[in-house]
């Protein structure tokens, strides 16, 4: 089942780091797929907030007897025969397909489609029910079986949107420019989709999908129960963009994660094709649609900066175009946790720079 809504009526529904330099240039980032210099840069497309539509899908993965609802934001002005990028987005703990709409609107108004997947085992349902059993529900939602199921949700949803029986979308999606993204638990899911995995009973559990050419990782928690991150992330080889802040602390019943954990995820990825953006201050939830959290003034700025950075990252990855990334660095320097005027780095930020 699918339901189409109007794109114009959509409402804008963790300890402190030391000063961290901003790593915004990827070494060899354009190695995933051919450069498309003949096409306008994604980030330079003219914004038009009314130039997209929203389609809701109420899919069920019959093989797993699991609902996989999804919401597609699709640009309206895709030229006949043209192919556009697709970002598959995974929400955080307790979220839904309706969340992170500020990103979806920004992307769609610039010609980039996004498919927001809802994960039935860790969506809004975890907040419903007896408050006395909330911790139990959160523990079940964070279990490795659910983490793997979320990765399979992403795969299933991508299968569906690339099939002909849901419309003409598959014919207009550029198979070389499919990206996975997510926030918080969804950032873990995005990493699972590009190769993160754990060893259990002698076998590696993972849900890697080779169709993803890059990943956008916003506020990724640690992989709970895994003392060493390098083995978990050793198979992540696509370019990754990591976004966080010095106030990015996770505090939910039964779980705590300091802001330094976001940097640990970034450092544990072996490939040099990665970038890190650290905002000064803020909070974990300011990357959601919630207004005001992390600071009334900072919140909308971080949202705008994150949206712009994501497409500047895609320009660099797919077209080798560094212009938008350089422009972004100059524009948003005042809210970054970096030395004033510091140039981009070509190397990861050292773990020793973190103040516990």
Buried (B, 14 or more C-beta within 10 A) or exposed (E): EEEEEEBEEBEEEBBBBEBBBBBBBBEEBBBBBEEBEEBBBBBBBEEBEEBBBBBBBEBBBEEEEBBBBBBBBBBEEBEEEEBBBBBBBBBBBBBBBBBBBBBBBBBBBBBBBBBBBBBBBBBBBBEEEEEEEBEBBBBBBBBBEBBBBBBBBBBBBBBBBBEEEBBEBBEBBBEBBBBBBBBBBBBBBBBBBBBBBBEEEEEEBBBBBEBBBBBBBBBBBBBBEBEEBEBBBBBBBBBBBBBBBBBBBBEBEEBEBBBBBBBBBBBBBEBEBBBBBBBBBBBBBBBBBBEEBBBEEBBBBBBBBBBBBBBBBBBBBBBBBBBBBBBBBEEBBEBBBBEEEBEBBEEBBEEEEBEE
